[in-house]
């Protein structure tokens, strides 16, 4: 097997390559299992209210982004 010349790579590229190696070694089911375990650990540590809180924060952020988009669109119409 020929050695691959990787040269310089970013942290993102290195993480991507590592993820592919793990996927190839353990399979896609591995990610589902560790995700499930991680979710259960968070649930057990923080409880149901935690999910309500982060859901509310996420919803608020989406509302803010939508409003910002509408304002930019309106400003662009006025500038034209």
BELZI-V850281 format. One record per pair of residues at least 24 apart in sequence whose ideal C-beta (glycine too) atoms are under 7 Angstrom apart, sorted by the first residue. I is the first residue (numbers start at 0). GAP is how many residues later the second one is. D is the distance in Angstrom with one decimal. If there is no record, write none. Layout:
# BELZI-V850281
i->{I:I}
gap->{GAP:GAP}
d->{D:D}
This chain:
# BELZI-V850281
none
